[in-house]
Amino acid sequence: MLTDLSSLIAATARWLTVAYPASGGALASALCEAQARQAVTVAAWLRYPTEIDAALVTMAGPGGAARLDWITGAERADEDGPDDERAWRTWVDEVVASWAAVLLTDPELAGQAVAALAGSEHSSGAPVEFRRLLAPDDGDRRAAALLRHPDFLAPVAELHLDELLDRLGPGRALAA
């Protein structure tokens, strides 16, 4: 059974960094990508908390980036390019992108989300730290100024905010 969320995480993080690019050079891009990937990882693990959930989304596919592009007004320059150059877009998960946008703009909810993962199937391996998400330094903040700007991310963050709040609510079991 396929239970690896890495394609979904990579594509959704890529969509976020394309829609809200880093300000600066290569180091800024790397810092921005690290923050996006950490937020998306937490969001994906919350959205698909069990191996069965991960297997189902891997089989069915997450839905793609079309609605997110429409909401943000993102123009797809690669629309006329070869299919293999835009195939990654089919692995973008709208709910995960929305939840990640919330986590990037709300430190309190980010802390709650990471705490909610304790004891989950995803946290059963080696300890995972989300320092760039939870405690970004000045360099992280400068690099991801657009990615962490609440006004810019609001249209995406508001899409599925209620579902995230339900998931993080007290007494809620971590199950999809």
C-alpha positions as CSV (number, residue, x, y, z in Angstrom):
1,M,0.0,0.0,0.0
2,L,1.4,3.4,-0.9
3,T,1.4,5.7,2.1
4,D,4.1,8.2,1.2
5,L,2.9,11.8,1.2
6,S,6.1,13.2,-0.2
7,S,4.7,14.0,-3.7
8,L,1.8,15.8,-2.2
9,I,4.0,17.7,0.2
10,A,6.6,18.6,-2.5
11,A,3.9,19.8,-5.0
12,T,1.9,21.8,-2.4
13,A,5.0,23.5,-1.0
14,R,6.2,24.3,-4.6
15,W,2.8,25.8,-5.3
16,L,3.1,28.0,-2.2
17,T,6.6,29.2,-3.1
18,V,5.6,29.9,-6.7
19,A,2.5,31.8,-5.7
20,Y,4.3,33.7,-2.8
21,P,8.0,33.7,-3.9
22,A,11.0,34.5,-1.8
23,S,12.4,38.0,-1.7
24,G,16.1,37.7,-2.4
25,G,18.6,35.3,-3.9
26,A,19.2,31.6,-3.7
27,L,19.5,31.6,0.1
28,A,16.2,33.4,0.5
29,S,14.6,30.9,-1.9
30,A,15.9,28.0,0.1
31,L,14.7,29.5,3.4
32,C,11.3,30.2,2.0
33,E,11.0,26.7,0.6
34,A,12.0,25.2,4.0
35,Q,9.3,27.2,5.7
36,A,6.7,26.2,3.2
37,R,7.7,22.6,3.3
38,Q,7.5,22.5,7.1
39,A,4.1,24.1,7.1
40,V,2.8,21.8,4.4
41,T,4.2,18.7,6.1
42,V,2.4,19.6,9.4
43,A,-0.8,20.3,7.4
44,A,-0.5,17.1,5.4
45,W,0.1,15.0,8.5
46,L,-3.0,16.6,10.1
47,R,-5.1,16.1,7.0
48,Y,-4.0,12.5,6.4
49,P,-3.1,11.2,9.9
50,T,-3.1,7.5,9.2
51,E,-1.5,5.2,6.7
52,I,-4.9,4.4,5.3
53,D,-5.7,8.1,4.8
54,A,-2.3,8.6,3.1
55,A,-2.9,5.5,0.9
56,L,-6.4,6.8,-0.2
57,V,-5.1,10.2,-1.2
58,T,-2.2,8.6,-3.0
59,M,-4.6,6.4,-5.0
60,A,-7.3,9.0,-5.6
61,G,-5.1,12.1,-6.0
62,P,-5.4,15.3,-4.0
63,G,-7.2,17.4,-6.7
64,G,-4.7,19.8,-8.1
65,A,-4.0,23.6,-8.1
66,A,-6.7,24.9,-10.5
67,R,-9.0,26.4,-7.8
68,L,-6.0,27.9,-5.9
69,D,-4.7,29.5,-9.1
70,W,-8.2,31.0,-9.7
71,I,-8.5,32.3,-6.2
72,T,-5.1,33.9,-6.1
73,G,-5.2,35.1,-9.7
74,A,-2.1,33.2,-10.4
75,E,-1.4,33.0,-14.1
76,R,0.0,29.7,-15.3
77,A,2.8,30.5,-17.7
78,D,3.5,26.8,-18.2
79,E,-0.1,26.0,-19.4
80,D,1.1,25.7,-23.0
81,G,4.2,23.7,-22.1
82,P,4.6,20.0,-22.1
83,D,2.4,17.9,-19.8
84,D,5.4,16.6,-17.9
85,E,6.4,20.2,-16.9
86,R,3.1,20.9,-15.2
87,A,2.2,17.4,-14.0
88,W,3.4,18.3,-10.4
89,R,0.4,20.7,-10.2
90,T,-2.0,17.7,-10.1
91,W,-0.4,16.7,-6.7
92,V,-1.2,20.0,-5.0
93,D,-3.8,19.6,-2.2
94,E,-6.0,22.6,-1.8
95,V,-6.9,21.8,1.9
96,V,-3.3,21.2,2.8
97,A,-2.3,24.5,1.1
98,S,-5.0,26.3,3.0
99,W,-4.0,24.8,6.3
100,A,-0.3,25.5,5.6
101,A,-1.2,29.2,4.8
102,V,-2.9,29.4,8.2
103,L,0.1,27.9,10.0
104,L,2.5,30.2,8.3
105,T,0.5,33.3,9.4
106,D,-0.7,32.3,12.9
107,P,2.1,31.2,15.3
108,E,-0.4,30.1,17.9
109,L,-2.2,27.7,15.6
110,A,1.1,26.5,14.2
111,G,2.1,25.5,17.8
112,Q,-1.2,23.8,18.3
113,A,-0.9,21.9,15.0
114,V,2.6,20.6,15.8
115,A,1.5,19.6,19.3
116,A,-1.5,17.7,17.8
117,L,0.9,15.5,15.9
118,A,2.4,14.1,19.1
119,G,1.6,10.4,19.2
120,S,0.4,10.3,15.6
121,E,1.5,7.7,13.1
122,H,3.7,10.3,11.5
123,S,5.6,11.1,14.7
124,S,6.3,7.5,15.6
125,G,9.8,7.6,13.9
126,A,12.6,9.9,14.6
127,P,11.8,13.2,16.2
128,V,10.9,15.9,13.7
129,E,11.5,19.6,14.4
130,F,9.6,22.4,12.8
131,R,11.8,25.3,13.9
132,R,11.5,27.4,10.8
133,L,7.7,27.1,11.1
134,L,7.4,27.7,14.8
135,A,10.3,30.0,15.6
136,P,11.5,31.7,12.4
137,D,14.4,34.1,12.8
138,D,14.8,37.4,11.1
139,G,16.4,35.9,8.0
140,D,13.5,33.4,7.7
141,R,11.0,36.2,8.0
142,R,12.8,38.4,5.4
143,A,13.1,35.5,3.0
144,A,9.4,34.6,3.3
145,A,7.9,38.0,3.6
146,L,5.1,37.2,1.1
147,L,4.7,33.6,2.3
148,R,4.0,34.8,5.8
149,H,2.0,37.9,5.1
150,P,-1.5,37.4,6.5
151,D,-3.2,39.8,4.0
152,F,-1.7,38.1,1.0
153,L,-2.4,34.6,2.2
154,A,-5.9,35.3,3.5
155,P,-7.8,34.1,0.4
156,V,-6.1,30.8,0.6
157,A,-6.0,30.5,4.4
158,E,-9.7,31.2,4.7
159,L,-10.8,28.4,2.3
160,H,-10.6,25.6,4.9
161,L,-9.9,27.4,8.1
162,D,-13.0,26.1,9.9
163,E,-11.9,22.5,9.1
164,L,-8.5,23.2,10.6
165,L,-10.0,24.7,13.7
166,D,-12.3,21.6,14.0
167,R,-9.3,19.3,13.7
168,L,-7.4,21.2,16.3
169,G,-10.3,21.6,18.7
170,P,-10.2,20.2,22.2
171,G,-11.1,16.5,22.5
172,R,-10.9,15.9,18.8
173,A,-9.3,12.6,17.7
174,L,-6.7,12.9,15.0
175,A,-8.5,11.1,12.2
176,A,-9.5,12.1,8.8
